[in-house]
Amino acid sequence: MKLKGKTAIVTGGGTGIGAATAKRLAEEGANVVINYRSSAEAADKVAIACRDLGGQATAIKGDVAVDADCQAIAQAALDEFGGIDLLVNNAGTTVFVEHTDLDGLQMEDFQNVYATNVVGAFQMARAVIPSMQKAGAGRIVNTSSIAGIMGNGSSLAYSASKGALNAMTMGLARAFAPEITVNAVCPGLVDSEWMRDFDSEKVERVTGSYKDTVPLGRVCTPEDIADPIMYLLTTSAPVTGELMVIDSGVRLGPVGALSKK
């Protein structure tokens, strides 16, 4: 067990990528603090699953957009387990607006998306870094998106927020090296509960198109993203400030596009 005795916080840990990562952490022996904002029942189930897998786990309610909640999440980890070694900034939100519909986005949409996706990640990092510095080591992984690199995704507000998160990842990595590594994963389309909460017909259309055009021919699963997160949390390689893309090859363009020219 690579993480026996280590304590990890996973924000947005009740569902999707967060839940898959929490379980992987437990399999490696970590103590896991599973943060959730509204999915209490799901988070409790993940905590039970983590304990069944051999780790200690607790579910903590909190909105990462609220700084006092971030401080409370960190303090809960310290009170329960005595330290904080790992942070997975996975909590995220979006609005669904076509990129061409400029009137469909208002200032409040940007503010709400940024509050969780960017400011929330910053506030959680700020809450845990003192404990990591005291221990002389720590690892932070941010869940970003290919949208932050390609400028695509559910809305301009979302892609802009993930671009900002990518920049902040590199800035934090530079500021707190060498003791603390800070990296990000940038998934493409992921088949998770979050996506299924929206119009099922649209989801089916989007996933079908994705599978038909990306080189690897499939949508990612939460477990597909948990794997590289775990790599960044456990590797002995000198990796920091990295934006690791897991997108089934979407950046390469549609299958056959080059051969048709």
Residue pairs with C-beta under 8 A, 6 or more apart in sequence:
1 27
1 28
1 29
1 54
2 28
2 29
2 234
3 25
3 28
3 29
3 30
3 85
3 86
3 233
3 234
4 28
4 29
4 30
5 29
5 31
6 29
6 30
6 31
6 85
6 86
7 30
7 31
7 32
7 33
7 77
7 81
7 82
7 83
7 84
7 85
7 86
8 22
8 25
8 30
8 31
8 32
8 33
8 85
8 86
8 87
8 88
8 233
9 32
9 33
9 35
9 73
9 74
9 77
9 84
9 86
9 87
9 88
9 124
9 128
10 18
10 21
10 22
10 25
10 32
10 33
10 34
10 35
10 88
10 90
11 18
11 35
11 64
11 73
11 87
11 88
11 89
11 90
11 91
11 120
11 124
12 18
12 35
12 36
12 37
12 64
12 90
12 91
12 92
12 143
13 19
13 21
13 22
13 32
13 33
13 34
13 35
13 36
13 43
13 46
13 59
13 88
13 90
14 34
14 36
14 39
14 40
14 42
14 43
14 46
14 59
15 39
15 42
15 192
15 193
15 194
16 190
16 192
16 193
16 194
16 222
17 90
17 143
17 187
17 190
17 192
17 222
17 225
17 226
17 229
18 34
18 88
18 90
18 91
18 143
19 34
19 42
19 46
19 222
20 221
20 222
20 223
20 225
20 226
21 88
21 90
21 222
21 225
21 226
21 229
21 230
22 32
22 34
22 46
22 50
22 57
23 46
23 49
23 50
23 53
23 226
24 226
24 227
24 229
24 230
25 32
25 50
25 55
25 86
25 230
25 233
26 32
26 49
26 50
26 51
26 53
26 54
26 55
26 57
27 53
27 54
27 55
28 55
28 230
28 234
29 54
29 55
30 55
30 86
31 55
31 56
31 57
31 80
31 81
32 47
32 50
32 55
32 56
32 57
32 58
33 57
33 58
33 60
33 73
33 76
33 77
33 80
33 81
34 43
34 46
34 47
34 50
34 57
34 58
34 59
34 60
35 43
35 59
35 60
35 61
35 62
35 64
35 73
35 91
36 42
36 43
36 59
36 60
36 61
36 62
37 61
37 62
37 63
37 64
37 91
40 59
40 61
42 193
43 59
43 61
44 59
46 57
46 59
47 57
47 58
47 59
48 57
50 56
50 57
51 57
56 81
58 76
58 80
60 72
60 73
60 76
60 77
62 69
62 70
62 72
62 73
63 69
63 116
63 120
64 70
64 73
64 89
64 91
64 116
64 120
64 121
64 123
64 124
65 112
65 115
65 116
65 119
65 120
65 123
67 123
70 120
70 123
70 124
70 126
70 127
71 127
73 124
73 127
74 84
74 124
74 127
74 128
74 131
77 83
77 84
77 128
78 84
78 131
83 131
83 135
84 128
84 131
84 132
84 138
85 132
85 135
85 137
85 138
85 139
86 138
86 139
86 140
86 141
86 233
87 124
87 125
87 128
87 138
87 139
87 140
87 141
88 140
88 141
88 143
88 229
88 233
89 120
89 121
89 124
89 125
89 140
89 141
89 142
89 143
90 143
91 116
91 120
91 121
92 116
92 117
92 143
93 112
93 113
93 116
93 117
94 113
94 153
94 154
94 155
94 157
94 158
95 105
95 109
95 112
95 113
95 154
95 155
95 157
95 158
96 154
96 155
96 198
97 104
97 105
97 109
97 154
97 155
97 156
97 157
98 104
98 155
99 152
99 155
99 156
105 155
105 156
105 157
109 155
109 157
110 157
110 160
110 161
113 155
113 157
113 158
113 161
114 157
114 160
114 161
114 164
117 158
117 161
117 162
117 164
117 165
118 161
118 164
118 165
118 168
121 142
121 165
121 168
122 168
125 140
125 172
125 182
128 138
128 140
129 138
129 176
129 180
131 138
132 138
132 179
132 180
133 176
133 179
133 180
136 179
137 179
137 180
138 176
138 179
138 180
138 181
139 180
139 181
139 182
139 183
139 232
139 233
140 172
140 180
140 181
140 182
140 183
141 182
141 183
141 184
141 185
141 229
141 232
141 233
142 165
142 168
142 169
142 182
142 183
142 184
142 185
143 184
143 185
143 187
143 225
143 229
144 162
144 165
144 166
144 169
144 184
144 185
144 186
144 243
145 153
145 158
145 159
145 162
145 186
145 187
146 152
146 153
146 186
146 187
146 188
146 245
146 247
146 250
146 251
147 153
147 154
147 158
147 159
147 162
148 159
148 161
148 162
148 163
148 164
148 165
148 166
148 186
149 163
149 166
149 186
149 243
149 245
149 251
150 159
150 250
150 251
151 159
151 163
152 159
153 159
153 162
162 186
165 184
166 184
166 186
166 243
169 182
169 183
169 184
169 241
169 243
170 182
170 241
170 243
172 180
172 182
173 181
173 182
173 183
173 240
173 241
174 241
176 182
177 240
181 232
181 239
181 240
182 240
182 241
183 232
183 239
183 240
183 241
183 242
183 243
183 244
184 242
184 243
184 244
185 225
185 228
185 229
185 232
185 244
185 245
185 246
186 243
186 244
186 245
186 246
186 247
187 220
187 224
187 225
187 246
187 247
188 210
188 214
188 219
188 220
188 245
188 246
188 247
188 248
188 250
189 195
189 206
189 207
189 210
189 219
189 220
189 247
189 248
189 250
190 219
190 220
190 221
190 222
190 224
190 225
191 207
191 219
191 220
191 221
191 222
192 221
192 222
195 203
196 203
207 219
210 219
210 248
210 250
211 217
211 218
211 219
212 255
213 250
213 254
213 255
214 247
214 248
214 249
214 250
214 254
214 255
215 248
215 249
215 252
215 255
216 248
216 249
217 248
217 255
218 248
219 248
220 246
220 247
220 248
224 246
225 246
228 244
228 246
232 239
232 242
232 244
245 251
